[in-house]
Amino acid sequence: MRYHSPTSFDEAVGIAAKAQGVTRFLAGGTDVLVQMRAGAVLPDDLIDVKKIPGVRDITRTPDGGWKIGVAVSGAELGAHEELCRDWPGVVEGMELVGSTQVQGRATLTGNLCNGSPAADSVPGLVAAGATVTVTGANGTREVAVQDIPSRPGKTSLAQGEVISAINLPPRGENAGDAYLRFIPRTEMDIAVVGCAVSLRVDGHKIVEARVALGAVAPTVLLVSDAADALIGSTLDDAALEALATAARAACKPIDDKRGTVEFRVDVAGVLARRAARIAYDRAKGVSK
Ligand SMILES: Cc1cc2nc3c(=O)[nH]c(=O)nc-3n(C[C@H](O)[C@H](O)[C@H](O)COP(=O)(O)OP(=O)(O)OC[C@H]3O[C@@H](n4cnc5c(N)ncnc54)[C@H](O)[C@@H]3O)c2cc1C
C-alpha cells in the first residue's frame, strides 16, 4: 500500500487520477481504518487529506453561508457555537456518529462518502440544501449532497475526484432544522430510520421546507411530497398527518433483523412528525 499526504487538492487529484487498483481517501479514518483492519478493503493507494491547508476550517462565506473543511471532526463541528445556532439539525446528525473517541476523528465528508444509507449526518445536510465542492482534473464543480451517494457503499464521484469542501447555504431568519434517528439501543448503533426536517416560518405559517429520510432506501431520500405537506400550514394536525403519510409512502426499506419493512415505514412517519415539531419550534425561537 502506498500512503500519500498531499498538501493541495490538485496534488491529491493528480495522485488519485494516476492510481490503479483500490484507492481510498483518508479523513478521520473511522470507516476506512476499520475496513482495512477487517480486511474488507485493502487500498493500493491511501490518500490522506489532512495535510491540505484549510481542511480543518469552518468559515462563514460572503453570502452568509458556511464552508466546512473536509477534515473537520464531529467534535469541532459541535464546538462551533455560531454554526450550531444556524444549523442545529446538521450538527446534531453528526454528533450522533459514534462515541467521544470517534467524534474526535469522524468527518461529515467521510460519513457522506462511505455511502451508507444510514449515515447519520447525511439527512440533515440534504434537508439543509447543502452542496459539496468536487475537485477533479478539470477544476471544481458543485454537487448537491443527495447526488453523491449512488448506492450502498458507492458514490457518484469519478476516479480522480475528491471532495474539497462542504457548503451550507445562508440560514436566514425564522428558520430551524432537526434530525432524529431510531436505534434499538441508546447510542453507538446504526440508524434503523433517520429523518431530518428544515423549514422557515412567516409568523405561524411554514413558507419553506425540506424533508430527508435515511436508512429507508439505498440512498438518503429528499421527499418533496413531505415538504409540500408542510408548506402553507401552521403545523396543525392535518399537516402532520399528511407529512407522515408522505414520508411513509417514500420508503423502500430493506427487511432485516434490525427492523422489518412495516416497522421502518411506520417509524419514518413518527420521526417526520417529531422532527418537524422540533424544527418548527427552533424556527420560532421557542427552543434551541
Ligand atoms: C465505533 C463506531 C461507531 C460509529 N457510529 C456511527 C453512527 O452512529 N452513525 C454513522 O453514521 N456512522 C457511524 N460510524 C461510521 C463512521 O464513524 C462515520 O461514517 C464517519 O463520519 C466517517 O468519517 P471519517 O472522516 O472517519 O471517514 P474515513 O474513514 O476517513 O473515510 C470514509 C470514506 O470516505 C471517503 N472520503 C474521505 N474523505 C473524502 C474526500 N475528501 N473526498 C472523497 N472521498 C472521501 C474515503 O475514501 C472512504 O471511502 C461509526 C464508526 C465507528 C468505528
PDBQT file of the ligand as one rigid body, heavy atoms in Angstrom, charges set to zero:
ROOT
HETATM    1  C1  LIG A 301     -17.393   2.715  16.756  1.00  0.00    +0.000 C 
HETATM    2  C2  LIG A 301     -18.001   3.396  15.559  1.00  0.00    +0.000 A 
HETATM    3  C3  LIG A 301     -19.272   3.922  15.662  1.00  0.00    +0.000 A 
HETATM    4  C4  LIG A 301     -19.855   4.552  14.567  1.00  0.00    +0.000 A 
HETATM    5  N1  LIG A 301     -21.113   5.080  14.695  1.00  0.00    +0.000 NA
HETATM    6  C5  LIG A 301     -21.696   5.683  13.633  1.00  0.00    +0.000 A 
HETATM    7  C6  LIG A 301     -23.015   6.227  13.763  1.00  0.00    +0.000 A 
HETATM    8  O1  LIG A 301     -23.632   6.187  14.822  1.00  0.00    +0.000 OA
HETATM    9  N2  LIG A 301     -23.552   6.814  12.670  1.00  0.00    +0.000 N 
HETATM   10  C7  LIG A 301     -22.893   6.896  11.468  1.00  0.00    +0.000 A 
HETATM   11  O2  LIG A 301     -23.435   7.454  10.519  1.00  0.00    +0.000 OA
HETATM   12  N3  LIG A 301     -21.640   6.394  11.339  1.00  0.00    +0.000 NA
HETATM   13  C8  LIG A 301     -21.029   5.784  12.378  1.00  0.00    +0.000 A 
HETATM   14  N4  LIG A 301     -19.765   5.262  12.244  1.00  0.00    +0.000 N 
HETATM   15  C9  LIG A 301     -19.079   5.334  10.946  1.00  0.00    +0.000 C 
HETATM   16  C10 LIG A 301     -18.050   6.487  10.793  1.00  0.00    +0.000 C 
HETATM   17  O3  LIG A 301     -17.560   6.936  12.035  1.00  0.00    +0.000 OA
HETATM   18  C11 LIG A 301     -18.643   7.687  10.028  1.00  0.00    +0.000 C 
HETATM   19  O4  LIG A 301     -19.134   7.264   8.780  1.00  0.00    +0.000 OA
HETATM   20  C12 LIG A 301     -17.639   8.836   9.861  1.00  0.00    +0.000 C 
HETATM   21  O5  LIG A 301     -18.325  10.049   9.683  1.00  0.00    +0.000 OA
HETATM   22  C13 LIG A 301     -16.664   8.638   8.710  1.00  0.00    +0.000 C 
HETATM   23  O6  LIG A 301     -15.829   9.778   8.620  1.00  0.00    +0.000 OA
HETATM   24  P1  LIG A 301     -14.245   9.639   8.524  1.00  0.00    +0.000 P 
HETATM   25  O7  LIG A 301     -13.695  11.017   8.404  1.00  0.00    +0.000 OA
HETATM   26  O8  LIG A 301     -13.720   8.825   9.638  1.00  0.00    +0.000 OA
HETATM   27  O9  LIG A 301     -14.115   8.860   7.128  1.00  0.00    +0.000 OA
HETATM   28  P2  LIG A 301     -12.916   7.969   6.549  1.00  0.00    +0.000 P 
HETATM   29  O10 LIG A 301     -12.931   6.639   7.199  1.00  0.00    +0.000 OA
HETATM   30  O11 LIG A 301     -11.628   8.720   6.554  1.00  0.00    +0.000 OA
HETATM   31  O12 LIG A 301     -13.420   7.842   5.029  1.00  0.00    +0.000 OA
HETATM   32  C14 LIG A 301     -14.663   7.232   4.740  1.00  0.00    +0.000 C 
HETATM   33  C15 LIG A 301     -14.893   7.185   3.221  1.00  0.00    +0.000 C 
HETATM   34  O13 LIG A 301     -14.949   8.485   2.697  1.00  0.00    +0.000 OA
HETATM   35  C16 LIG A 301     -14.019   8.656   1.631  1.00  0.00    +0.000 C 
HETATM   36  N5  LIG A 301     -13.515  10.026   1.727  1.00  0.00    +0.000 N 
HETATM   37  C17 LIG A 301     -12.999  10.634   2.842  1.00  0.00    +0.000 A 
HETATM   38  N6  LIG A 301     -12.691  11.903   2.567  1.00  0.00    +0.000 NA
HETATM   39  C18 LIG A 301     -13.005  12.114   1.254  1.00  0.00    +0.000 A 
HETATM   40  C19 LIG A 301     -12.912  13.232   0.388  1.00  0.00    +0.000 A 
HETATM   41  N7  LIG A 301     -12.423  14.437   0.812  1.00  0.00    +0.000 N 
HETATM   42  N8  LIG A 301     -13.348  13.101  -0.896  1.00  0.00    +0.000 NA
HETATM   43  C20 LIG A 301     -13.854  11.921  -1.338  1.00  0.00    +0.000 A 
HETATM   44  N9  LIG A 301     -13.966  10.820  -0.558  1.00  0.00    +0.000 NA
HETATM   45  C21 LIG A 301     -13.541  10.919   0.727  1.00  0.00    +0.000 A 
HETATM   46  C22 LIG A 301     -12.942   7.608   1.858  1.00  0.00    +0.000 C 
HETATM   47  O14 LIG A 301     -12.295   7.224   0.633  1.00  0.00    +0.000 OA
HETATM   48  C23 LIG A 301     -13.762   6.476   2.459  1.00  0.00    +0.000 C 
HETATM   49  O15 LIG A 301     -14.357   5.708   1.426  1.00  0.00    +0.000 OA
HETATM   50  C24 LIG A 301     -19.146   4.641  13.334  1.00  0.00    +0.000 A 
HETATM   51  C25 LIG A 301     -17.842   4.124  13.242  1.00  0.00    +0.000 A 
HETATM   52  C26 LIG A 301     -17.270   3.507  14.343  1.00  0.00    +0.000 A 
HETATM   53  C27 LIG A 301     -15.865   2.957  14.229  1.00  0.00    +0.000 C 
ENDROOT
TORSDOF 0
